[in-house]
Amino acid sequence: MYTILHLGLGSFHRAHQALYVHELRQQGDTRWSITGGNLRPDMADTMAALQAQSGAYTLETVTPQGERSYTRIESIQKVIPYRDDLADLIAVGADPATRIISFTVTEAGYYLDARNQLDWTTFADLRADLETVKQGGAGHTIYGGLVSILRARKHNGAGPVTLMNCDNLRHNGERSRAGLLQFIDALGDAELKAWVEQHTSSPNAMVDRITPRPTPDVAERVKAATGRDDKAALMGESFIQWVIEENFIAGRPEWEKVGVEMVSSVDAFEEAKIRLLNATHSCIAWAGTLVGYEYIHEGTQDSVIRRIAYDYVTDDTIPVLDTPEHPSPLDLRKYRDVVLDRFSNPAICDTNQRVAMDGYSKIPGFIVPTIRERLARGESIASVAMLPALFLVYLQRWHRGEIAYTYQDQAMDPAAAHAICASVDPVAAFAADPVLWGLLASRPQLLDALRVGHARVQLFVKNHLG
């Protein structure tokens, strides 16, 4: 029996990775199971419900046509209650039976700047976590938590382990590994670094399934359909995809038997997902919020918002992902249409609040690469520039306290964001922000495109609201 220790028992993990392990177990391969817990005292009610239900819960899935189905997932065999010292998580991570440590902490939870360097200046919690670990305490960022676990594993002689990133992050395995090694360097623990380099691997992966935050009506439908009172029930779309590089140092489940694509490189899949899906998702959330929509499907069904998203993909993104020199193995136009169909699903009720979060991570990660590549080729960025222009107008609303919900952004320095919005020329200040743009900051072509986009967004909002 082998264990996958998962850090971060949020909705996405439970609708995605846990389902694949469950399906494999349903086929009779029970060699692998999941033990899970959180690095921080998050989701107290959900964690309590999972513990009370011995890790089991019900997943509702919904097709774009509104067809619902229900699956009782039982792959999480042990739920570890939160403790500040992480003792129980560390013990599982240091057990030789644990062969994979996987994690979902959101894109912003990796603290990486545009050059894939840990941003010690911006993130006080990262600096504090480093000091905690230096003093012998358990870390609560992904890096501090992994260091605490891997130190114990090394001490126990528990053998190699795969570190599997399951977040929406380009080159997620490579980048989280780089962040981890930088964190270890900052600790000054050369012995641990050598052990990690020799005894761990970090495959890149592409993950995809829209999973809204569960609302009370999910549990009500689960009760009506199954008869179960399930306080950990959740809902996701019927579409699901997982593509993983074949880079496991200590074995893995036979995921290919349940639909996972095991490949030598995830690059093409990853770029399509991040640029055609993730960036479009954020575009629709920012635009929808500006005109008063609550849900993603409302914005997707709005002809003007849909056109902004469609043009971004068609005019600027597909041409840099599918070239004569490097043709894409995917049908990107078909993928675009499938994405917009998925986003139009009214049954998902995915909120703009959930999708709009973390813009300060999403612009550098999802949108800047297309801008950079278009500019390098001397091509227009008119369509792609609409996305950051939408975010700027959104940010200005936030600055004035006019967003109808709480905006969350782990990578944003609120004081710096307020300063941009309060400046004499907010567009120029926005275009000059190195956190968002890296080496593109203040480029004349970028600034010009953002000015045009900002004006278009303001006109769109004015026309829409009358």
Residue pairs with C-beta under 8 A, 6 or more apart in sequence:
1 30
1 31
1 32
1 33
1 97
2 31
2 32
2 33
2 97
2 98
2 99
2 100
2 251
3 32
3 33
3 34
3 35
3 92
3 95
3 97
3 98
3 99
3 100
4 21
4 32
4 33
4 34
4 35
4 98
4 99
4 100
4 101
4 102
4 164
4 253
5 34
5 35
5 36
5 89
5 92
5 93
5 98
5 100
5 101
5 102
5 149
6 13
6 17
6 18
6 34
6 35
6 36
6 37
6 76
6 101
6 102
6 103
6 104
7 36
7 37
7 38
7 39
7 89
7 101
7 102
7 103
7 104
7 105
7 142
7 145
8 36
8 38
8 39
8 103
8 104
8 105
9 36
9 37
9 38
9 43
9 46
9 47
9 50
9 76
9 79
10 42
10 43
10 104
11 211
11 212
11 213
11 214
11 234
11 236
12 104
12 166
12 207
12 209
12 211
13 36
13 102
13 104
13 166
14 57
14 59
14 73
14 76
14 232
14 234
15 59
15 209
15 211
15 234
15 235
15 236
16 166
16 207
16 209
16 211
16 236
16 240
16 242
17 34
17 102
17 104
17 166
17 207
17 242
18 34
18 73
18 75
18 76
19 59
19 71
19 73
19 75
19 240
20 242
20 253
20 255
20 258
20 259
20 260
21 32
21 33
21 34
21 75
21 253
22 71
22 73
22 74
22 75
23 258
23 259
24 32
24 253
24 254
24 255
24 257
24 258
25 32
25 33
25 74
25 75
27 257
27 258
29 253
29 254
29 257
31 253
32 253
33 75
33 76
33 77
33 78
34 55
34 75
34 76
34 77
34 78
35 76
35 77
35 78
35 79
35 80
35 92
35 98
36 55
36 76
36 78
36 79
36 80
37 79
37 80
37 81
37 82
37 88
37 89
38 47
38 82
39 86
39 89
39 105
39 139
39 140
39 141
39 142
39 144
39 145
40 82
40 140
41 82
41 84
44 82
45 231
46 231
46 232
47 79
47 81
47 82
48 231
49 57
49 230
49 231
49 232
50 57
50 76
50 79
50 232
51 79
51 81
52 231
53 230
53 231
53 232
54 77
54 79
55 74
55 75
55 76
55 77
55 78
55 79
56 72
56 73
56 74
56 76
57 72
57 73
57 76
57 230
57 232
57 233
57 234
58 70
58 71
58 72
58 73
58 222
58 226
58 228
58 230
58 232
58 233
58 234
59 70
59 71
59 73
59 233
59 234
59 235
59 236
60 68
60 69
60 70
60 218
60 221
60 222
60 225
60 233
60 234
60 235
60 236
61 68
61 69
61 70
61 71
61 235
61 236
61 237
61 238
62 68
62 235
62 236
62 237
62 238
62 345
62 347
62 348
63 237
63 238
63 345
63 347
64 237
64 238
64 341
64 342
64 344
64 345
64 347
66 346
66 347
67 238
68 221
68 225
68 347
69 238
70 222
70 225
70 226
72 226
72 228
78 92
80 88
80 89
80 92
81 88
84 138
85 137
85 138
86 138
86 139
86 140
86 145
86 148
86 149
87 138
89 145
89 149
90 138
90 148
90 149
90 152
91 152
92 98
93 101
93 149
93 150
93 152
93 153
93 161
94 149
94 152
94 153
94 155
94 156
94 158
95 156
95 158
96 156
96 158
96 159
98 158
98 161
99 161
99 162
99 250
99 251
99 252
100 161
100 162
100 164
100 248
100 250
100 252
101 146
101 149
101 161
101 162
101 163
101 164
102 163
102 164
102 165
102 166
103 142
103 146
103 163
103 164
103 165
103 166
103 167
103 176
104 166
104 167
105 142
105 167
106 167
106 358
106 410
107 167
107 168
107 169
107 358
107 361
107 362
107 365
108 358
108 360
108 361
108 409
108 410
108 411
109 141
109 142
109 167
109 410
110 142
110 167
110 169
110 175
110 176
110 179
111 118
111 119
111 122
111 123
111 126
111 141
111 143
111 179
111 411
112 118
112 119
112 175
112 178
112 179
113 119
113 122
113 364
113 435
113 438
114 364
114 368
114 434
114 435
114 437
114 438
114 439
115 438
116 175
116 178
116 179
117 182
118 126
118 143
118 179
118 182
118 183
118 186
119 126
119 435
120 126
120 127
120 186
122 411
122 413
122 435
125 141
126 141
126 143
129 139
129 140
129 141
129 143
129 144
130 144
130 183
130 186
130 187
132 138
132 139
132 140
132 144
133 139
133 144
133 147
133 148
133 187
134 187
138 144
138 145
138 148
139 145
139 146
139 147
139 148
142 176
142 179
142 180
143 179
143 180
143 183
144 183
146 163
146 180
147 180
147 183
147 184
147 187
147 189
147 192
150 161
150 192
150 195
150 196
150 200
151 189
151 192
153 159
153 161
154 192
154 195
154 199
159 199
159 250
160 199
160 200
160 201
160 249
160 250
161 199
161 200
161 249
161 250
162 200
162 201
162 202
162 203
162 247
162 248
162 249
162 250
162 252
163 173
163 176
163 177
163 180
163 200
163 201
163 202
164 173
164 202
164 203
164 205
164 244
165 172
165 173
165 175
165 176
165 202
165 204
165 205
166 172
166 205
166 207
167 176
167 207
168 207
168 273
168 274
168 278
169 175
169 176
169 365
170 270
170 271
170 274
170 365
170 369
171 204
171 270
172 204
172 205
173 202
173 203
173 204
173 205
173 245
173 247
174 202
174 204
176 202
177 200
177 202
180 196
181 193
181 196
181 197
184 192
184 193
184 196
185 193
199 249
200 249
201 247
201 248
201 249
202 247
203 244
203 245
203 246
203 247
203 248
204 244
204 245
204 247
204 265
204 266
204 270
205 242
205 243
205 244
205 245
205 266
206 241
206 242
206 243
206 244
206 266
206 269
206 270
206 273
207 241
207 242
208 239
208 240
208 241
208 242
208 273
208 277
209 236
209 237
209 239
209 240
209 241
210 236
210 237
210 239
210 342
210 343
210 348
210 350
211 234
211 235
211 236
211 237
212 235
212 236
212 348
212 349
212 350
212 351
212 354
213 351
213 354
214 233
214 234
214 235
215 349
218 233
218 234
218 235
219 229
219 230
219 231
219 233
222 228
222 230
222 233
223 229
223 230
235 348
236 348
237 342
237 345
237 348
239 338
239 342
240 259
241 261
241 273
242 255
242 259
242 260
242 261
243 260
243 261
243 263
243 266
243 269
243 270
244 255
244 260
244 261
244 262
244 263
244 266
245 262
245 263
245 264
245 265
245 266
246 262
246 263
246 264
255 262
256 262
261 269
263 269
268 321
268 328
268 329
268 330
269 330
271 321
272 321
272 328
272 330
272 332
272 335
274 365
274 366
275 313
275 317
275 321
275 366
275 367
275 369
275 370
276 313
276 317
276 318
276 321
276 332
276 335
276 336
276 339
277 339
278 362
278 365
278 366
279 312
279 317
279 362
279 366
279 367
279 370
279 387
280 309
280 312
280 313
280 339
280 340
280 343
281 296
281 343
281 355
282 355
282 356
282 359
282 362
282 366
282 367
282 387
282 391
283 305
283 308
283 309
283 312
283 386
283 387
283 390
284 296
284 299
284 300
284 305
284 306
284 309
284 343
284 352
284 355
285 296
285 299
285 352
285 354
285 355
285 356
286 352
286 356
286 359
286 387
286 390
286 391
286 393
286 394
287 299
287 302
287 305
287 308
287 390
287 457
287 460
288 294
288 295
288 296
288 298
288 299
288 302
288 305
288 352
289 352
289 353
289 356
289 394
289 397
289 403
289 404
290 390
290 393
290 394
290 397
290 457
290 460
290 461
290 464
291 299
291 302
291 305
291 460
291 461
291 464
291 465
292 404
292 465
293 299
293 302
293 352
294 351
294 352
295 346
295 349
295 350
295 351
295 352
296 343
296 348
296 350
296 351
296 352
296 355
297 343
297 344
297 345
297 346
297 348
297 349
297 350
299 305
299 306
299 352
300 306
300 309
300 340
300 343
300 344
301 344
304 460
304 464
306 340
308 386
308 390
308 460
309 340
310 336
310 340
311 383
311 386
312 383
312 384
312 386
312 387
313 332
313 336
314 333
314 336
314 383
315 380
315 382
315 383
315 384
316 370
316 374
316 379
316 380
316 381
316 382
316 383
316 384
317 370
317 384
318 332
318 333
318 336
319 379
320 370
320 373
320 374
320 377
321 328
321 332
322 328
322 332
351 405
352 405
353 405
353 406
353 407
356 394
356 407
357 407
357 408
357 409
358 408
358 409
358 410
358 411
359 391
359 394
359 395
359 409
359 412
360 409
360 411
360 412
360 417
360 435
360 436
361 409
361 410
361 411
363 387
363 388
363 391
363 436
363 437
364 435
364 436
364 437
364 438
367 384
367 387
367 388
368 436
368 437
368 438
368 440
370 381
370 384
371 381
371 384
371 385
371 440
371 446
372 440
374 380
374 381
374 384
375 381
375 440
375 443
375 445
375 446
380 449
381 445
381 446
381 449
382 449
382 452
382 453
385 446
385 449
385 450
385 452
385 453
386 453
386 456
386 457
388 430
388 436
388 450
388 453
389 450
389 453
389 454
389 456
389 457
390 453
390 457
392 426
392 427
392 430
392 450
392 454
392 457
393 454
393 457
393 458
393 461
394 403
395 417
395 420
395 421
395 430
396 421
396 426
397 403
398 407
398 417
398 421
399 417
399 418
399 421
399 422
400 421
411 435
413 435
416 433
416 435
419 429
420 426
420 429
420 430
420 433
423 429
427 447
427 450
427 451
427 454
428 442
428 447
430 436
430 450
431 437
431 441
431 442
431 443
431 446
431 447
431 450
432 441
432 442
433 441
434 441
437 443
437 446
440 446
